[in-house]
Amino acid sequence: MIRLKHIYKSYPLGGANVEVLRDVNLHVRPREFVSILGPSGSGKSTLMNIIGCLDVPDSGDYILDGEYVDNCTEDELSEIRGKKIGFIFQQFNLLPELTAYENVEMPLLYHKLSPAQRRQRVERTLTQVGLADRMGHKPTQLSGGQQQRVAIARVLAAEPSIILADEPTGNLDSASGKEIMAIIKSLWQAGNTVVLITHDIHVANEAQRKVYVRDGILSEKEAAV
């Protein structure tokens, strides 16, 4: 499903190019749950952006569902993101003036769905994450864990096949973090492919498989410190 071959990525900094990813190779199979573990500044978020079609590599090949996507136009990348990929971020990115229901429904307005279909998806996904009784609440009326659940419901409503989670428990207390990880794990068990970015070994251990990023280099084995 996801295959990266010899990926390199650098960014300009202070008049020079700083290499962020170096010769990265990664294969994530359909319905696999993989965590990408690394410290801050290791390149793991850049790697997630490339996997999520939010950025493109300088060189190398990115093959998604058998198709090369590293040379796609921005419109083509946007279409891939809309159809195949759902993002769960550390920041919940909810619109404060909208209710939980409206936040989940908003992305669906760009899909070819009737109002009845939208309502069915919104109610189903908010119920799935345990917020059936909070649909009319605005983000300020919800705890951090509940806001992250709304963000997850928003992802689920679009029915992506790949879920990318970038430090999804980073802004939560330990109890809420465990609840969110239980939901993410249930999404994998329901048949989704999940790629989780984290610096927390306890979170990473929830996945089927761990890979490690340090200084822009990806390895299946943890590097010695």
Contacts in CASP RR format, 6 or more apart in sequence:
PFRMAT RR
TARGET T0000
AUTHOR 0000-0000-0000
METHOD contacts of the structure
MODEL  1
MIRLKHIYKSYPLGGANVEVLRDVNLHVRPREFVSILGPSGSGKSTLMNI
IGCLDVPDSGDYILDGEYVDNCTEDELSEIRGKKIGFIFQQFNLLPELTA
YENVEMPLLYHKLSPAQRRQRVERTLTQVGLADRMGHKPTQLSGGQQQRV
AIARVLAAEPSIILADEPTGNLDSASGKEIMAIIKSLWQAGNTVVLITHD
IHVANEAQRKVYVRDGILSEKEAAV
1 28 0 8 1.000
1 29 0 8 1.000
1 30 0 8 1.000
1 32 0 8 1.000
1 64 0 8 1.000
1 65 0 8 1.000
1 161 0 8 1.000
1 162 0 8 1.000
1 193 0 8 1.000
2 26 0 8 1.000
2 27 0 8 1.000
2 28 0 8 1.000
2 51 0 8 1.000
2 63 0 8 1.000
2 64 0 8 1.000
2 162 0 8 1.000
2 193 0 8 1.000
2 195 0 8 1.000
3 26 0 8 1.000
3 27 0 8 1.000
3 28 0 8 1.000
3 61 0 8 1.000
3 62 0 8 1.000
3 63 0 8 1.000
3 64 0 8 1.000
3 66 0 8 1.000
4 24 0 8 1.000
4 25 0 8 1.000
4 26 0 8 1.000
4 27 0 8 1.000
4 50 0 8 1.000
4 51 0 8 1.000
4 60 0 8 1.000
4 61 0 8 1.000
4 62 0 8 1.000
4 63 0 8 1.000
5 25 0 8 1.000
5 60 0 8 1.000
5 61 0 8 1.000
5 62 0 8 1.000
5 63 0 8 1.000
6 23 0 8 1.000
6 24 0 8 1.000
6 25 0 8 1.000
6 59 0 8 1.000
6 60 0 8 1.000
6 61 0 8 1.000
7 21 0 8 1.000
7 23 0 8 1.000
7 24 0 8 1.000
7 25 0 8 1.000
7 47 0 8 1.000
7 50 0 8 1.000
7 57 0 8 1.000
7 59 0 8 1.000
7 60 0 8 1.000
7 61 0 8 1.000
7 62 0 8 1.000
8 19 0 8 1.000
8 21 0 8 1.000
8 22 0 8 1.000
8 23 0 8 1.000
8 24 0 8 1.000
8 57 0 8 1.000
8 58 0 8 1.000
8 59 0 8 1.000
8 60 0 8 1.000
9 19 0 8 1.000
9 20 0 8 1.000
9 21 0 8 1.000
9 46 0 8 1.000
9 50 0 8 1.000
9 55 0 8 1.000
9 57 0 8 1.000
9 58 0 8 1.000
10 17 0 8 1.000
10 18 0 8 1.000
10 19 0 8 1.000
10 20 0 8 1.000
10 58 0 8 1.000
11 17 0 8 1.000
11 18 0 8 1.000
11 20 0 8 1.000
12 18 0 8 1.000
19 216 0 8 1.000
20 43 0 8 1.000
20 46 0 8 1.000
20 216 0 8 1.000
21 43 0 8 1.000
21 46 0 8 1.000
21 47 0 8 1.000
21 50 0 8 1.000
21 57 0 8 1.000
21 216 0 8 1.000
21 218 0 8 1.000
22 215 0 8 1.000
22 216 0 8 1.000
22 217 0 8 1.000
23 217 0 8 1.000
24 47 0 8 1.000
24 216 0 8 1.000
24 217 0 8 1.000
24 218 0 8 1.000
25 218 0 8 1.000
26 47 0 8 1.000
26 211 0 8 1.000
26 218 0 8 1.000
28 34 0 8 1.000
28 193 0 8 1.000
28 195 0 8 1.000
29 193 0 8 1.000
30 161 0 8 1.000
30 193 0 8 1.000
31 188 0 8 1.000
31 191 0 8 1.000
31 192 0 8 1.000
31 193 0 8 1.000
32 193 0 8 1.000
32 194 0 8 1.000
32 208 0 8 1.000
32 209 0 8 1.000
33 185 0 8 1.000
33 188 0 8 1.000
33 193 0 8 1.000
33 194 0 8 1.000
33 196 0 8 1.000
33 206 0 8 1.000
33 207 0 8 1.000
33 208 0 8 1.000
33 209 0 8 1.000
34 194 0 8 1.000
34 195 0 8 1.000
34 196 0 8 1.000
34 207 0 8 1.000
34 208 0 8 1.000
34 209 0 8 1.000
34 210 0 8 1.000
34 211 0 8 1.000
35 195 0 8 1.000
35 196 0 8 1.000
35 197 0 8 1.000
35 198 0 8 1.000
35 203 0 8 1.000
35 204 0 8 1.000
35 205 0 8 1.000
35 206 0 8 1.000
35 207 0 8 1.000
35 209 0 8 1.000
35 210 0 8 1.000
35 211 0 8 1.000
36 44 0 8 1.000
36 47 0 8 1.000
36 48 0 8 1.000
36 195 0 8 1.000
36 196 0 8 1.000
36 197 0 8 1.000
36 198 0 8 1.000
36 210 0 8 1.000
36 211 0 8 1.000
36 212 0 8 1.000
36 213 0 8 1.000
36 218 0 8 1.000
37 44 0 8 1.000
37 198 0 8 1.000
37 199 0 8 1.000
37 201 0 8 1.000
37 204 0 8 1.000
37 210 0 8 1.000
37 211 0 8 1.000
37 212 0 8 1.000
37 213 0 8 1.000
37 222 0 8 1.000
38 44 0 8 1.000
38 198 0 8 1.000
38 199 0 8 1.000
38 212 0 8 1.000
38 213 0 8 1.000
38 214 0 8 1.000
39 199 0 8 1.000
39 214 0 8 1.000
40 199 0 8 1.000
42 213 0 8 1.000
42 214 0 8 1.000
42 215 0 8 1.000
42 216 0 8 1.000
43 213 0 8 1.000
43 216 0 8 1.000
44 197 0 8 1.000
44 199 0 8 1.000
44 213 0 8 1.000
45 166 0 8 1.000
45 197 0 8 1.000
46 55 0 8 1.000
47 197 0 8 1.000
47 213 0 8 1.000
47 218 0 8 1.000
48 164 0 8 1.000
48 166 0 8 1.000
48 195 0 8 1.000
48 197 0 8 1.000
49 55 0 8 1.000
50 56 0 8 1.000
50 57 0 8 1.000
50 62 0 8 1.000
51 62 0 8 1.000
51 164 0 8 1.000
51 195 0 8 1.000
52 81 0 8 1.000
52 85 0 8 1.000
52 87 0 8 1.000
52 162 0 8 1.000
52 164 0 8 1.000
53 64 0 8 1.000
53 69 0 8 1.000
53 72 0 8 1.000
53 77 0 8 1.000
53 78 0 8 1.000
53 80 0 8 1.000
53 81 0 8 1.000
53 85 0 8 1.000
54 77 0 8 1.000
54 81 0 8 1.000
56 62 0 8 1.000
56 70 0 8 1.000
56 71 0 8 1.000
56 72 0 8 1.000
56 77 0 8 1.000
57 70 0 8 1.000
60 70 0 8 1.000
61 68 0 8 1.000
61 70 0 8 1.000
62 68 0 8 1.000
62 69 0 8 1.000
62 70 0 8 1.000
63 69 0 8 1.000
64 80 0 8 1.000
64 84 0 8 1.000
65 84 0 8 1.000
69 76 0 8 1.000
69 77 0 8 1.000
69 80 0 8 1.000
72 80 0 8 1.000
82 158 0 8 1.000
82 160 0 8 1.000
83 160 0 8 1.000
84 160 0 8 1.000
84 161 0 8 1.000
84 162 0 8 1.000
85 160 0 8 1.000
85 162 0 8 1.000
85 163 0 8 1.000
85 164 0 8 1.000
86 155 0 8 1.000
86 158 0 8 1.000
86 160 0 8 1.000
86 162 0 8 1.000
86 163 0 8 1.000
86 164 0 8 1.000
87 155 0 8 1.000
87 163 0 8 1.000
87 164 0 8 1.000
87 165 0 8 1.000
87 166 0 8 1.000
88 148 0 8 1.000
88 151 0 8 1.000
88 152 0 8 1.000
88 155 0 8 1.000
88 163 0 8 1.000
88 164 0 8 1.000
88 165 0 8 1.000
88 166 0 8 1.000
88 168 0 8 1.000
88 184 0 8 1.000
89 151 0 8 1.000
89 166 0 8 1.000
89 167 0 8 1.000
89 168 0 8 1.000
90 166 0 8 1.000
90 167 0 8 1.000
90 168 0 8 1.000
90 170 0 8 1.000
90 171 0 8 1.000
91 171 0 8 1.000
92 139 0 8 1.000
92 144 0 8 1.000
92 147 0 8 1.000
92 148 0 8 1.000
92 150 0 8 1.000
92 151 0 8 1.000
92 171 0 8 1.000
93 151 0 8 1.000
94 103 0 8 1.000
94 139 0 8 1.000
94 147 0 8 1.000
94 150 0 8 1.000
94 151 0 8 1.000
95 102 0 8 1.000
95 103 0 8 1.000
95 106 0 8 1.000
95 139 0 8 1.000
96 138 0 8 1.000
96 139 0 8 1.000
96 140 0 8 1.000
97 138 0 8 1.000
98 106 0 8 1.000
98 138 0 8 1.000
99 135 0 8 1.000
99 136 0 8 1.000
99 137 0 8 1.000
99 138 0 8 1.000
100 126 0 8 1.000
100 131 0 8 1.000
100 134 0 8 1.000
100 135 0 8 1.000
100 136 0 8 1.000
100 137 0 8 1.000
100 138 0 8 1.000
100 139 0 8 1.000
100 142 0 8 1.000
100 150 0 8 1.000
100 153 0 8 1.000
101 122 0 8 1.000
101 123 0 8 1.000
101 126 0 8 1.000
101 135 0 8 1.000
101 136 0 8 1.000
103 139 0 8 1.000
103 150 0 8 1.000
103 154 0 8 1.000
104 122 0 8 1.000
104 125 0 8 1.000
104 126 0 8 1.000
104 150 0 8 1.000
104 153 0 8 1.000
104 154 0 8 1.000
104 157 0 8 1.000
105 118 0 8 1.000
105 119 0 8 1.000
105 122 0 8 1.000
105 157 0 8 1.000
106 154 0 8 1.000
107 154 0 8 1.000
107 157 0 8 1.000
107 158 0 8 1.000
108 118 0 8 1.000
108 121 0 8 1.000
108 122 0 8 1.000
108 157 0 8 1.000
108 158 0 8 1.000
109 118 0 8 1.000
111 118 0 8 1.000
111 158 0 8 1.000
113 121 0 8 1.000
121 157 0 8 1.000
121 159 0 8 1.000
122 135 0 8 1.000
122 153 0 8 1.000
122 157 0 8 1.000
123 132 0 8 1.000
123 135 0 8 1.000
124 157 0 8 1.000
125 153 0 8 1.000
125 154 0 8 1.000
125 156 0 8 1.000
125 157 0 8 1.000
126 132 0 8 1.000
126 134 0 8 1.000
126 135 0 8 1.000
126 150 0 8 1.000
126 153 0 8 1.000
128 153 0 8 1.000
128 156 0 8 1.000
129 149 0 8 1.000
129 150 0 8 1.000
129 152 0 8 1.000
129 153 0 8 1.000
129 156 0 8 1.000
129 183 0 8 1.000
130 149 0 8 1.000
131 146 0 8 1.000
131 149 0 8 1.000
131 150 0 8 1.000
131 153 0 8 1.000
134 141 0 8 1.000
134 142 0 8 1.000
134 146 0 8 1.000
137 146 0 8 1.000
139 147 0 8 1.000
139 150 0 8 1.000
142 150 0 8 1.000
143 176 0 8 1.000
144 171 0 8 1.000
144 172 0 8 1.000
144 176 0 8 1.000
145 172 0 8 1.000
145 176 0 8 1.000
145 177 0 8 1.000
145 179 0 8 1.000
145 180 0 8 1.000
148 168 0 8 1.000
148 171 0 8 1.000
148 172 0 8 1.000
148 176 0 8 1.000
148 180 0 8 1.000
149 179 0 8 1.000
149 180 0 8 1.000
149 183 0 8 1.000
152 180 0 8 1.000
152 183 0 8 1.000
152 184 0 8 1.000
152 187 0 8 1.000
155 163 0 8 1.000
156 187 0 8 1.000
160 192 0 8 1.000
161 192 0 8 1.000
161 193 0 8 1.000
162 192 0 8 1.000
162 193 0 8 1.000
162 194 0 8 1.000
162 195 0 8 1.000
163 184 0 8 1.000
163 187 0 8 1.000
163 188 0 8 1.000
163 192 0 8 1.000
163 193 0 8 1.000
163 194 0 8 1.000
163 195 0 8 1.000
164 195 0 8 1.000
164 197 0 8 1.000
165 184 0 8 1.000
165 194 0 8 1.000
165 195 0 8 1.000
165 196 0 8 1.000
165 197 0 8 1.000
166 197 0 8 1.000
167 197 0 8 1.000
167 198 0 8 1.000
167 199 0 8 1.000
168 180 0 8 1.000
168 181 0 8 1.000
168 184 0 8 1.000
168 196 0 8 1.000
169 176 0 8 1.000
169 177 0 8 1.000
169 180 0 8 1.000
169 181 0 8 1.000
169 198 0 8 1.000
169 200 0 8 1.000
169 203 0 8 1.000
170 177 0 8 1.000
170 200 0 8 1.000
172 180 0 8 1.000
181 203 0 8 1.000
181 206 0 8 1.000
184 194 0 8 1.000
184 196 0 8 1.000
184 206 0 8 1.000
185 206 0 8 1.000
187 194 0 8 1.000
188 194 0 8 1.000
188 208 0 8 1.000
194 207 0 8 1.000
196 203 0 8 1.000
196 204 0 8 1.000
196 206 0 8 1.000
196 207 0 8 1.000
198 204 0 8 1.000
204 210 0 8 1.000
210 222 0 8 1.000
211 218 0 8 1.000
211 219 0 8 1.000
211 220 0 8 1.000
212 218 0 8 1.000
212 219 0 8 1.000
212 220 0 8 1.000
212 221 0 8 1.000
212 222 0 8 1.000
212 223 0 8 1.000
213 219 0 8 1.000
214 223 0 8 1.000
END
